[in-house]
Amino acid sequence: MHRHFILFKPYGYLSQFIYELKRKKKLLGELHNFPEGTMAIGRLDEDSEGLLLLTTDGNMSELVRSKKVDKEYYVQVDGLITPEAIEQLQKGVEIGLDGGKYKTKPCKAFIVNEIPDFGARAKKIRDERHGPTSWASITVREGKFRQVRKMTAAVGFPTLRLVRVRIGNVYLQNLKAGEVLEVSDFQLDN
């Protein structure tokens, strides 16, 4: 019987269980006693947070990765993001990728007016004296390397904090950083 989990990956953890290089890294196994054979479906960078799906079922992992499923991120950016910048994000922006240029596909994006309550991040973002910050929601179906961060930088608002809140119809819900919830399956269709 396969088991499935949703996790709020905290800042500073790798999206994996084994790390072969010498440097000491924080791994997912430190957060919960996962059964043997558990794997992360997709990944979040070490400095990104939020929803990560884990499963003991390789087929489930393949299914999720092959589906073009919405992934929604809440991003805290440097400065007060403008409607014009949001419109640029929606239409697609040019980012650097593998030494070349890549135009992102059109996506959903909007300004988030209420500051999300994700709790404090393990590493302080930065001092408010450096000027205002704001939040936006960006939903993409593709997942190029550090894509969302590159997108906000391309429109003039560098990402300070990035939290994935949804994959398909699976939501972060009220999980706090480091919390794990076991689920019967992933309702991904969106």
N, C-alpha and C positions, 0 to 999 in steps of 0.2 A: 504494500500500500504506500503510494507516494505521498510526500508531505510538502506543503507549500506555505511560504511565509511572506509577510510584508514587513519591511524594516524602514525606520527613519534613520538613514545612514548619517552619522554625525560628521562634522568637519574633521578632517585630519585622519580619516580611515581610508584604506584602499578597499576597492570593491572586490576583494578576493580573500581566499583563505590561506594561500601559500605565497610566500615571497622569497625567492631564492637568493636575491642579492644580499650583500653584507649589511647594509644599513638597516637599522631597526625600524620597522614600520608597524602601524596599528592595523590589525586584520579583523575581518568580520567575526571570526571565531571567538574573539575576546568579548563580544557583545551578548552572546547567547549560546546555550549548549545545543547547537544544531546537530541533527542526525548526520551520520557519515554519508558522504556522497552529495551533500547539499552544495548547490552552485548558484552563483548570482546570475540573473538573466540581464544581460546588458551591464552597463557600468556607470558609475558616477566618478568624476575625478576626485582625487584626494581632498581638494579644497572645495568641493561641492557637497551639498547635503540633500537629504530628502528621500523620497520614495525609491526603494530598491526591492525588486521581487526576487525571492529565492525559492528554489525547488530542488527536490531529489530526482525529478523526472526530466531526463534529457530531451524527450520529445516535446514536452511543454516548453522547455527553454527554446528549442528550435522554432516552435510554433509562434511564440511571442516575438522572436527576433525577425522572423520572415514576414510577419504581418506588418503592414504599414499602419501603425497604431499611433494615435496622438500621444505626445508627451508634453505635459504642461509644466512650465517652470515659473516660479516667482523670482524675479531678479531685483535686487536692491542696487541702484546705480548711483554714480557720483553726479550730483546735480539734479535739477528738477526736469525730468524728461518731458519733452514737448509733444503735442499732438502731431507735429510734423515728423518728428523722429519715429513715433509710433507708426505713422503712415508709411514711412520708408521701410520699417521692419516688415510690415504687412505685405508690401509689394515684393520684398526680397532685396538683399543688399550684397555687395561684393565683399568677400572675405578672402584672406590668404589661406591656401590649403595645399599641403604637399609641395611647397615651393612655387605654386601657381596661383591663379585667381579662380574663385568659384562664386557663382551667384546663387544665393540661397533661394529656395522655392518660396512662393507666397505662403504666409502663415497667419495665424490669428495672434493679435497683440492688442493689449489695452493697458491704460494706466490704472493702477490699483490705488484707490484713494485711502482706504483704511489700512493702516500698518498691520501686516499679518503678525500673529502672535506665535512665532516659532521658538520663543525663548532666546536667551542670549547665546551667541555662538562661542565655542570653546576659545577661539582666538578673537580678541576684540576687533571689530570692524575698523573703525578709526574714530577720532575725536570729532564731535559735532562742530568744533571751531573751524574745521577745514571746509565748512560750507554745507549746504543742505544735501540731503539724499532723497531719493524717491523710489517707489516700487512699480514694477510693471509685470504683467503676465505675458508670457510668450509660449505659444503652443506650436510645436513642430512635429513633423512625421519622420524627418530624416535625422540622423544623429552623427554629423561629421565631428571631427576632433575639436573639442572646445568651441563648438559652433555658436551657442547662445552668447557666450562671453565675447566672441569675435563680432557677433552681430551688433551687440549694444555698443561696443567700441567703435564700430564702423559708422554709427550714427552720432558719435560724439559723447556717449554716456557710458564710460567704463563700468563693468560689473564689479561690485564690491562683495556681494553675497548672492549665491545661487542655490535655490531650493526647489527640487522637483516635487510637485504636489500631486501629479496624476499621470498614470499610464493607462490609456484606454478608459475603462470605467472603474479602474482601481484608484482610490484616493488615499492620500496620506492620513485622512481623517484627523483625529485628535492625538495621534501619536506624538510623543516627545522624542528628542534626539536620543538614539540608542535603544528605543523601545521596539519590540518585535511582537507581531500578531500572527498567530497561525490561522490559516484560512483553508476552507475545503477545496477551493480552486480560484482561479483568477477570471473574473468576468470582464473580458477585455474589449468586447465588441463596442465600438463607438460610432 
